Amino acid sequence: QVQLVESGGGLVQAGGSLRLSCAASGRTFSSGFMGWFRQVPGKEREFVAAIRWSGATIYYADFVKGRFTISRDIAKNSAYLQMNSLKPEDTAVYYCAAARNSFGVMTSDQYYEYWGQGTQVTVSS
């Protein structure tokens, strides 16, 4: 079993930065992925970024390319999402997710078995 705990959310002005952290406890998987998704009320959860635990493969949603950076620290069993140049439309609850295996392009939430509780990110204009 894998437990995921996010931290680092908060309120920031447009143009500002936040760094989200996701600490994984329990079993982790060298062939798996860590991902970040986000959701606003009334909308479906959407993919933000994902990274293979090995670091060899990274995916980004088009709307965050050049602004967000995903990374992981194997020694700390943690993944991170550095968010720069934040926009009001980035306001959402951000979720960390873990997948034991890879199923092609890991941008769908259906591939991830484990989820954190979410952390709120609010960007004011």
C-alpha positions as CSV (number, residue, x, y, z in Angstrom):
1,Q,0.0,0.0,0.0
2,V,1.2,3.5,-0.8
3,Q,0.1,6.6,1.1
4,L,0.6,10.1,-0.5
5,V,0.5,13.4,1.4
6,E,0.6,16.7,-0.5
7,S,1.7,20.0,0.9
8,G,2.7,23.4,-0.3
9,G,-0.6,24.8,-1.5
10,G,-1.8,28.2,-0.6
11,L,-2.8,31.7,-1.8
12,V,-0.6,33.5,-4.2
13,Q,-0.9,36.5,-6.5
14,A,-0.9,36.1,-10.2
15,G,2.6,35.9,-11.5
16,G,3.8,34.3,-8.3
17,S,5.2,30.8,-7.5
18,L,4.4,27.8,-5.3
19,R,6.1,24.5,-4.9
20,L,4.0,21.5,-4.1
21,S,5.4,18.4,-2.5
22,C,4.1,14.9,-2.4
23,A,5.6,12.5,0.2
24,A,5.0,8.8,-0.5
25,S,5.2,6.2,2.3
26,G,4.9,2.5,2.0
27,R,5.9,0.7,-1.1
28,T,7.1,2.6,-4.1
29,F,7.8,1.2,-7.6
30,S,10.9,1.8,-9.6
31,S,9.0,1.3,-12.9
32,G,6.1,3.5,-11.9
33,F,5.0,7.1,-12.3
34,M,4.2,10.0,-10.1
35,G,1.6,12.4,-11.4
36,W,0.0,15.7,-10.5
37,F,-3.7,16.4,-11.4
38,R,-6.0,19.2,-10.6
39,Q,-9.7,19.8,-10.2
40,V,-12.0,22.7,-9.8
41,P,-15.6,22.4,-8.6
42,G,-18.0,21.3,-11.4
43,K,-15.2,20.2,-13.7
44,E,-13.4,16.9,-14.3
45,R,-10.0,16.3,-12.9
46,E,-7.3,17.2,-15.4
47,F,-3.8,16.1,-15.9
48,V,-1.0,18.5,-15.1
49,A,2.3,16.6,-15.1
50,A,3.9,13.2,-14.6
51,I,7.3,11.8,-14.1
52,R,8.7,8.2,-14.1
53,W,10.4,7.3,-10.9
54,S,13.6,6.8,-12.8
55,G,13.2,10.4,-14.1
56,A,13.7,9.2,-17.7
57,T,10.2,10.3,-18.9
58,I,8.2,13.4,-18.1
59,Y,4.9,14.6,-19.4
60,Y,3.3,18.0,-19.2
61,A,-0.1,19.3,-20.0
62,D,0.1,22.0,-22.7
63,F,-1.2,24.7,-20.5
64,V,1.7,24.4,-18.0
65,K,4.6,23.9,-20.4
66,G,7.3,26.5,-19.6
67,R,5.7,27.4,-16.3
68,F,5.6,24.2,-14.2
69,T,8.4,21.7,-13.5
70,I,7.9,18.3,-12.1
71,S,10.7,16.5,-10.3
72,R,11.2,13.7,-7.8
73,D,13.7,12.7,-5.1
74,I,14.0,8.9,-4.9
75,A,15.9,9.1,-1.6
76,K,13.1,11.0,0.0
77,N,10.3,9.1,-1.8
78,S,8.9,12.5,-2.8
79,A,7.7,14.3,-5.9
80,Y,7.5,18.0,-6.5
81,L,5.7,20.4,-8.7
82,Q,7.3,23.8,-9.0
83,M,4.7,26.3,-10.3
84,N,5.9,29.6,-11.7
85,S,4.0,32.4,-13.4
86,L,0.8,31.3,-11.9
87,K,-2.5,32.5,-13.4
88,P,-5.9,32.8,-11.8
89,E,-7.0,29.9,-14.0
90,D,-4.5,27.7,-12.2
91,T,-6.7,27.9,-9.1
92,A,-7.7,24.3,-8.2
93,V,-7.2,21.5,-5.8
94,Y,-4.0,19.8,-6.8
95,Y,-3.7,16.0,-6.3
96,C,-0.6,13.8,-6.2
97,A,-1.0,10.3,-7.7
98,A,1.1,7.2,-8.0
99,A,1.0,4.4,-10.5
100,R,2.8,1.1,-10.0
101,N,3.3,0.5,-13.7
102,S,3.5,2.4,-17.0
103,F,0.7,2.2,-19.5
104,G,2.0,4.2,-22.4
105,V,1.5,8.0,-22.0
106,M,0.6,8.4,-18.4
107,T,-1.7,11.4,-18.7
108,S,-5.0,9.7,-17.7
109,D,-6.0,9.4,-14.1
110,Q,-7.3,5.9,-14.7
111,Y,-3.7,4.6,-14.7
112,Y,-3.0,5.8,-11.2
113,E,-3.9,3.6,-8.2
114,Y,-3.0,5.8,-5.3
115,W,-4.1,9.4,-4.6
116,G,-3.3,12.0,-2.0
117,Q,-5.9,14.1,-0.2
118,G,-5.3,17.2,-2.3
119,T,-4.0,20.7,-1.6
120,Q,-5.7,23.9,-2.5
121,V,-4.0,26.4,-4.8
122,T,-5.6,29.8,-5.1
123,V,-4.2,32.4,-7.5
124,S,-5.6,35.9,-7.1
125,S,-5.7,38.4,-9.9
